[in-house]
Amino acid sequence: MRSGRYFSKDVLALETPRIGYVIREKENQIIVFNGIMDRYDIPKSEIQNTGQNVLIGLPLYAIVHKYKVSREDPLPKSTTERYEQVRSYRSC
């Protein structure tokens, strides 16, 4: 399985050195975990810059207010997982 463009990169907010890392990538969204406490489902449209890290064009308080979700919610399937499911379905 191939990983996405943002997978496993550190995520930065405008005024915060590091808010977490990308654990899953969907077509329009990245899923970010921050240690053991927080999870953020952030739209890719909020990404301001990408290099070694992913910079979100919002301050931390805005990310928390808009995109924080319960860590207990099930993770959405990634783009690559959906591709693998379709491929295995077609080969049956």
Secondary structure in CASP SS format (residue, H / E / C, confidence):
PFRMAT SS
TARGET T0000
AUTHOR 0000-0000-0000
METHOD secondary structure of the structure
MODEL  1
M C 1.00
R C 1.00
S C 1.00
G C 1.00
R C 1.00
Y C 1.00
F C 1.00
S C 1.00
K C 1.00
D E 1.00
V E 1.00
L E 1.00
A C 1.00
L C 1.00
E C 1.00
T C 1.00
P C 1.00
R C 1.00
I C 1.00
G E 1.00
Y E 1.00
V E 1.00
I E 1.00
R E 1.00
E E 1.00
K C 1.00
E C 1.00
N C 1.00
Q E 1.00
I E 1.00
I E 1.00
V E 1.00
F E 1.00
N E 1.00
G C 1.00
I C 1.00
M C 1.00
D E 1.00
R E 1.00
Y E 1.00
D E 1.00
I E 1.00
P E 1.00
K H 1.00
S H 1.00
E H 1.00
I E 1.00
Q E 1.00
N E 1.00
T E 1.00
G C 1.00
Q C 1.00
N C 1.00
V E 1.00
L E 1.00
I E 1.00
G C 1.00
L C 1.00
P C 1.00
L H 1.00
Y H 1.00
A H 1.00
I H 1.00
V H 1.00
H H 1.00
K H 1.00
Y H 1.00
K E 1.00
V E 1.00
S C 1.00
R C 1.00
E C 1.00
D C 1.00
P C 1.00
L C 1.00
P C 1.00
K C 1.00
S C 1.00
T H 1.00
T H 1.00
E H 1.00
R H 1.00
Y H 1.00
E H 1.00
Q H 1.00
V H 1.00
R H 1.00
S H 1.00
Y H 1.00
R H 1.00
S C 1.00
C C 1.00
END
